[in-house]
Amino acid sequence: MRVRVWAAGAVVAAAAMAAGFAVQAQQPQPKALIIATGGTGGVYYPMGGGFGNIIGKEMPGFSATAQVTGGSVANLQLVGSGKADIAFTQVDAAWDAVNGKDKFPQKLGIRALAVLYPNHMHLVTVDGTNIEKPEDLKGRRVSTGSPGSATEVYANRVLEAAGLNHEKDIRKERLGVAESVNAIKDRKIDAFFWVGGLPTAAVTDLGATPNVKLKMIDIAQLTKKMNEKYGPLYAEAVIPKEMYKGMDKDNRNNSVWNILAVRDDMPDDLAYAITKLIIEKRDDLALVHKEALNIKPEWQTTNRAGVPWHPAALKYFKDAGIKVE
């Protein structure tokens, strides 16, 4: 009798387990989106991670993961090849991608979902290097940004405007911002370029380092020459002296806008939902990084986006009463 009871119980348990597996199998798994961001020392990566969490909470049936990358150029290549779904990118790199210029031998079908915030070019050195202006970089050890980054593209254009050849006139390193900070602390480089939001954690770390005095080099005077060659992509800007410890005066630099970009064949309903989320949940995203507060309806203009809009983004702007010029 005990054997029969046990056997019957086992059958019931097995049936229940099978039914449980069947129910589990019927439940659709969340579609995983990949957000291409940047290095861990910049702004794209934490902001991308924060946005991924928001997608997981606010968009049923979807999850999203931030991927560490070399930056804008790599992000656009990943999205263009279908290896990522969403890219944080600078407008200058995106413009090159859609036109098949510079780092992009073929045109990519990239579309803008939203204008985010301006990226500031940092030209960073420390006291004791005797670097006072961009021209002083000649012959020096300089990091122009990691391979695949918009920092590298941007830095080369700054050097060109200063009359320097990035291949011949400097001793070039290609490091991300965190690696650049470590290298300048160890006196392995004399200066580095970094383009990112304010503040950038790695630069903050450099400014707070004992026995190191951070120094920012002005480049605003080169803006006109850069725009004459590459189009109206760059704007004169200022990094206030209060931004980073060690700054004695405001840094007159220049900036370029960031956008959230996707492939041109992203389904309209998905593109609409992502656009709505990045605009309407900016305060939640600002808990991760305060640059998210600069994601404003009034910034959503064609000039700032730099590349064509995804039709679903334009539909959302129309529905939300956001005027896009």
C-alpha positions in Angstrom: 0.0 0.0 0.0 2.8 2.4 0.9 4.5 1.7 -2.4 1.2 2.5 -4.3 0.7 5.7 -2.3 4.3 6.8 -3.0 4.0 6.0 -6.7 0.8 7.9 -7.0 2.3 10.9 -5.2 5.3 10.8 -7.5 3.1 10.8 -10.5 1.1 13.8 -9.2 4.4 15.6 -8.4 5.8 14.9 -11.8 2.6 16.0 -13.5 2.6 19.3 -11.4 6.3 19.9 -12.3 5.6 19.3 -16.0 2.6 21.6 -15.8 4.8 24.2 -14.2 7.5 23.9 -16.9 4.7 24.2 -19.5 3.4 27.4 -18.0 7.0 28.8 -17.7 7.7 27.9 -21.3 4.5 29.7 -22.4 5.6 32.9 -20.7 7.5 35.0 -23.2 11.0 36.0 -22.2 11.8 39.7 -22.1 13.4 41.0 -25.3 16.9 42.0 -24.4 18.1 45.4 -25.8 21.8 46.3 -25.8 22.7 49.9 -25.2 26.2 50.8 -26.5 27.8 53.4 -24.2 31.5 54.1 -23.5 34.2 53.6 -20.9 33.5 53.2 -17.2 35.2 56.5 -16.4 32.9 58.6 -18.6 29.2 59.6 -18.5 27.7 57.4 -21.3 28.2 54.2 -19.3 26.5 55.1 -16.0 23.7 57.0 -17.9 23.2 54.0 -20.2 23.0 51.7 -17.2 20.5 53.9 -15.6 18.4 54.1 -18.8 18.5 50.3 -19.1 17.0 50.0 -15.6 14.3 52.4 -16.6 13.5 50.4 -19.7 13.2 47.3 -17.6 10.8 48.9 -15.2 8.7 50.9 -17.7 8.5 48.8 -20.8 6.8 45.4 -20.2 8.4 42.6 -22.2 11.8 44.3 -22.5 15.1 44.4 -20.6 18.2 46.5 -21.4 21.9 46.2 -20.6 24.6 48.8 -21.0 27.7 47.6 -22.8 31.1 49.1 -22.2 32.6 50.3 -25.5 35.3 52.5 -26.9 32.7 55.3 -27.4 30.7 56.9 -30.2 32.4 55.5 -33.3 32.3 52.0 -31.9 28.7 52.5 -30.8 27.5 53.5 -34.2 29.3 50.6 -35.8 27.7 48.2 -33.3 24.2 49.6 -34.0 24.8 49.8 -37.7 25.8 46.1 -37.8 22.9 45.0 -35.6 25.1 44.1 -32.6 23.5 46.7 -30.4 20.1 48.4 -30.4 20.7 51.8 -29.0 23.7 54.1 -29.1 24.8 57.1 -27.1 26.8 59.2 -29.6 28.1 62.6 -30.4 26.6 64.4 -33.4 29.9 64.8 -35.2 30.5 61.0 -35.2 26.9 60.3 -36.2 27.1 62.8 -39.1 30.2 61.0 -40.3 28.4 57.6 -40.0 25.4 58.6 -42.1 27.6 60.3 -44.7 30.3 57.6 -44.9 33.1 59.9 -43.8 36.3 59.5 -41.8 36.0 56.4 -39.6 33.1 55.1 -41.6 34.0 53.7 -45.1 30.3 53.0 -45.8 27.2 55.0 -45.0 25.2 53.7 -42.0 21.4 53.9 -41.6 21.5 55.8 -38.3 18.6 57.8 -37.0 18.2 60.1 -34.0 15.6 59.5 -31.3 16.5 62.4 -29.0 19.0 65.2 -28.4 20.6 64.6 -25.0 23.1 67.1 -23.6 26.3 68.8 -24.8 29.6 67.1 -24.5 32.5 69.3 -23.5 36.0 68.9 -24.9 38.5 68.7 -22.0 42.2 69.3 -22.9 43.8 68.4 -19.6 47.3 68.7 -18.2 48.8 69.3 -14.8 51.1 71.9 -13.4 54.8 71.4 -14.3 54.3 70.4 -17.9 54.7 73.9 -19.3 51.7 73.5 -21.5 49.7 76.7 -21.8 48.0 76.4 -25.2 47.2 73.7 -27.8 50.3 74.5 -29.8 52.5 73.6 -26.9 51.5 69.9 -27.4 54.0 69.6 -30.2 56.5 66.9 -29.4 54.7 66.0 -26.2 53.2 62.7 -25.0 49.4 63.1 -25.5 46.5 60.8 -25.3 43.9 61.5 -28.0 41.3 59.1 -26.7 40.6 55.4 -27.0 40.3 53.8 -30.5 36.7 53.9 -31.6 35.8 56.9 -29.6 34.5 60.3 -30.7 37.1 61.8 -28.4 39.8 60.7 -30.9 37.9 62.2 -33.9 37.3 65.4 -32.0 40.9 65.6 -30.6 42.4 65.2 -34.1 40.3 68.1 -35.3 41.4 70.3 -32.4 45.0 69.5 -33.1 44.5 70.2 -36.9 43.0 73.6 -36.1 46.0 74.3 -33.9 48.3 73.6 -36.9 49.5 70.2 -35.6 49.5 66.8 -37.3 48.2 64.1 -34.9 50.4 61.5 -36.5 53.7 63.4 -36.7 53.7 66.3 -34.2 52.8 64.6 -31.0 53.8 61.3 -29.3 50.4 59.8 -29.4 48.7 57.5 -26.9 45.2 56.2 -27.4 43.7 55.8 -24.0 40.3 56.1 -22.4 39.7 58.8 -19.8 40.3 56.6 -16.8 43.5 55.2 -18.3 44.5 58.8 -19.3 44.1 60.0 -15.7 46.2 57.2 -14.4 48.9 57.8 -17.0 49.1 61.5 -16.3 49.3 60.8 -12.5 52.3 58.5 -13.2 53.8 61.2 -15.6 53.6 58.7 -18.5 51.8 61.4 -20.6 51.8 65.2 -20.5 48.2 65.9 -21.5 45.1 64.2 -22.7 41.9 64.9 -24.5 38.5 63.8 -23.3 35.1 64.8 -24.5 32.2 64.2 -22.1 29.5 65.5 -19.8 30.1 67.6 -16.7 31.4 66.5 -14.4 33.3 63.5 -15.7 34.2 61.2 -12.8 37.7 60.4 -13.9 38.6 64.1 -14.3 37.1 64.8 -10.9 39.4 62.1 -9.5 42.4 63.7 -11.1 41.5 67.1 -9.5 41.2 65.5 -6.1 44.5 63.7 -6.3 47.0 64.9 -3.6 50.1 66.7 -4.9 48.6 67.0 -8.4 47.2 70.3 -9.7 44.8 69.9 -12.6 45.1 72.4 -15.4 42.6 72.9 -18.3 43.8 74.4 -21.7 41.6 76.8 -23.6 40.6 75.8 -27.1 37.5 78.0 -27.8 39.7 80.1 -30.1 39.9 77.1 -32.5 36.1 76.7 -32.9 35.6 78.8 -36.0 38.4 77.1 -37.9 36.9 73.6 -37.0 33.5 74.6 -38.1 34.8 76.1 -41.4 36.1 72.6 -42.3 33.6 70.3 -40.7 30.3 72.2 -40.6 28.5 73.9 -37.8 29.0 71.0 -35.3 30.9 72.8 -32.6 30.0 75.6 -30.3 32.1 77.8 -27.9 31.5 76.8 -24.3 32.8 77.2 -20.8 33.7 74.7 -18.0 33.3 76.7 -14.8 36.3 76.8 -12.5 34.1 75.3 -9.8 33.6 72.1 -11.8 36.9 70.5 -11.0 39.2 71.0 -8.0 42.4 72.7 -9.0 41.0 75.0 -11.7 42.1 78.6 -11.2 39.8 80.1 -13.9 37.0 79.2 -16.2 38.1 77.0 -19.1 37.0 78.4 -22.5 36.5 75.3 -24.6 34.0 74.0 -27.1 31.3 71.4 -27.2 29.2 69.1 -29.4 25.7 67.7 -28.7 25.0 64.1 -27.8 22.1 62.1 -29.3 20.4 58.8 -28.6 20.6 56.9 -31.9 19.2 53.7 -33.4 19.1 51.9 -36.8 16.7 53.3 -39.3 14.8 50.0 -39.4 13.9 49.9 -35.7 10.2 49.2 -35.4 8.1 52.4 -35.0 6.4 51.3 -31.7 9.7 50.5 -30.1 11.4 53.7 -31.2 8.4 55.7 -30.0 8.5 54.1 -26.6 12.2 54.7 -26.2 11.9 58.3 -27.2 9.0 58.9 -24.8 11.0 57.3 -22.0 14.2 59.3 -22.4 12.3 62.6 -22.5 9.7 61.9 -19.8 11.9 60.0 -17.3 14.9 62.4 -17.3 14.4 63.2 -13.6 14.7 59.5 -12.8 17.8 59.3 -15.0 19.3 62.3 -13.3 19.6 60.3 -10.1 22.3 58.4 -11.9 24.0 61.5 -13.5 22.8 65.1 -13.3 23.6 65.7 -17.1 20.2 64.0 -17.7 18.6 67.2 -16.5 19.8 68.7 -19.8 17.6 66.4 -21.8 15.1 69.1 -22.5 12.1 69.4 -25.0 13.5 72.7 -26.3 16.8 71.0 -27.3 14.9 68.7 -29.8 15.8 70.5 -33.0 17.0 69.1 -36.3 20.1 71.3 -36.2 21.2 69.9 -32.8 20.4 66.3 -33.9 22.7 66.6 -36.9 21.3 63.5 -38.6 17.8 62.5 -39.8 15.2 61.8 -37.2 13.5 58.4 -36.8 9.9 58.9 -37.9 8.6 57.5 -34.6 10.6 60.2 -32.7 8.9 62.9 -34.8 5.5 61.3 -34.1 6.2 61.4 -30.4 7.3 65.0 -30.5 4.1 65.9 -32.3 1.9 64.0 -29.8 3.7 65.6 -26.9 3.5 69.1 -28.4 7.2 69.5 -28.8 8.0 71.8 -31.7 10.9 70.5 -33.8 12.5 73.0 -36.1 
